[in-house]
Amino acid sequence: MNLSERHPENIVVCIDTSRSMYRADYTPNRFKCSIDALKKLISERFAQDTSSAFAIINFSNKPKKIIDFTNDKTKLFEVLDDLEVSGKSALGEALGLSIKLIISELRKIAAKIPRILVISDGNFTTTSIDPLKMARLAQGLNVKIDTFRLGELSPLNILKRMSDLTGGNYYYNNDAQSLLQAAHDLAGSNIKTYGDGTTSAIENPAFIRKISADLLRVQDLTKDQEQRLLQIRGLVDYKKCSICFSNVNPYTKSSFYVGGRYCPNCQTPYHIHCLSSWANSQKDRKMKQAGTVRCPHCFYLLKIPTEVSQVQKLTSLVKPRIKSKKDPKPPELSHVELINFSDLDSDDMFNSCPVCNFIFEDLQNILRCDNCKTLYHEHCFKDLTDSRCKNCGVKLHKF
């Protein structure tokens, strides 16, 4: 079958490595049969579709990522052969880790359709995270959970409930042969069908917003000691926006430390307002509606902070309006009022004082020009020339 007739998928394999998987009701035991089935699944999928990829997580007392997404069959087989059985079964935590891996992949450009495959006997530690809670989270992200069930059936049958909830496939395997058959069926399950509506994993703006990554602040990036050392030595230009090529934010006139952020994937620096302006210039309506943008450097899916998503509105706040002849003449004298930080709206919180160019923080005294609503730190007010507002030019006085 032609590769164009299949949906490339990113499949996270969660394999149970708790002690109960060592039972010999399957020949030679449940665990060995599961490994054989996984190898069959991987081999047959790659024979039909080399664009798919697998990541492997094992879980006993706690989950562990064994290998990230890859289509290298040799490496996948090597890590499977190295797995050992021990401990209890933290199924809920394993699903949570799987969802984190999938979200990280969905943020990348041209992301593949995500799936989770759980191979287990369905016995999970009662003190762990509720697997159904994680299944509901997967459902909200349009991620199907397929399950290979081994061992005796139980009234709870948590694996079937997870698959039913997310629209995945549930396979009950009562011997090694039926387990291999389930692997064969799942290997060929990514065939495209007319009107199946699964050509893109990212369509809904709310979904796009949910999975997009938060930008990093300067203090987040410099926690890495090696990066800090490079910055101290001046070997890394970590404070210059890659859009405007300046340290100073052109919209708020604040320093990069205040309004600068980094892409969490490639660490490229941006002013949040410059990145918002870049997002506003793009043509993708759904991305705009979601308040997201792809990093101009690595195309990683990023979340624009809500308070700066309307860059045109911010621009009107920080730049004086060009006056026309019809504009009324401003008053000769106006006053400033003292306001609390808690009374600022989201736009003002990310604006900056035109005297010191720093933003406003809690517990600071803030003054507002009654004529044009420009904000000042109270301790900066004394530095105004002739007490005139730097935006509208009106002479200000306190009551």
Protein Blocks (a to p, Z undefined) as FASTA:
>chain_A
ZZklpccddddddddfbfklmpckbcfbfklmmmmmmmmmmmmmmmmomkbccdddddfk
bccdfbdcdfbfklmmmmmmmpccedjddfklmmmmmmmmmmmmmmpghiacddddddde
hiacfkbccfklmmmmmmmnopacddddedjddfklmmlmmmmmnopacdddfbfklmmm
mmmmmmmmmcccehklpmbfblblklmmmmpccdddfklmmmpmklmmmmmnopacfkbc
fklopabdfklopafklmgccdfklopacdfklmmmmmmmpmblklmmnopacdfklopa
cdddfklmmmmlmmmmmpccdddfklccddfbdcdddddfklpcfklmmgccfklopacd
ehiacdddfklopacdfklmmmpghhiafklopacddZZ
